[in-house]
């Protein structure tokens, strides 16, 4: 017997899927953020060293 899903059931499934995806990929997002901060700090240090040479 087939029956259709209600809008509230679909919205609940979508919300659950998004929350699960964020939970699973959170470590990857955190690592990316840390890497970007490190690169920015290195770039600022390099620029400061270049300015001192001038």
N, C-alpha and C positions, 0 to 999 in steps of 0.2 A: 504494500500500500504506500503510494507516494503522496506526500503532502508538501506544500510550499513553506518556505521559511518566512517568518514575519520580519518586518523591518527592524524591530528591536533585536531579534536574534542575529541578524546580519551585522548590525552595528556592534553588538557585543563581540561577535567573532572577529571583526576588523580591529576593534580596540585590543582584544586579547592578542591578536597577531602582532600588532604594532608594539605592544608592551613586551612581548616575548622576544621580538627582534632587537629591541633596544637593550634588553637584558643580555642577550647573547653577544651582541657586537660592542657592548660598552668598553671592554678592555682594548679593543682595536681603536676606538675613538679616543680613549685616554692616551694610548701610546702615540697616536698621531699628534695630539695636542702637545705632549711633552717634546716630541721631536721638533715640532715647529718652534717652540720656545727656545730650545737649545740652538737651533740654527739662527734664530734671530739674535740671541746673545753673542754667538760667534761672529756674526756679521757686524754687530755694533762694535765688538772688540777690534775687529779688523779695520773698520772705518776709523776708530779712534787712533789706532796705531799709524794709519796712513796720514791722519791729520797732524800727528806729532812729528812725522818725518818732514812735513812741508814747512 
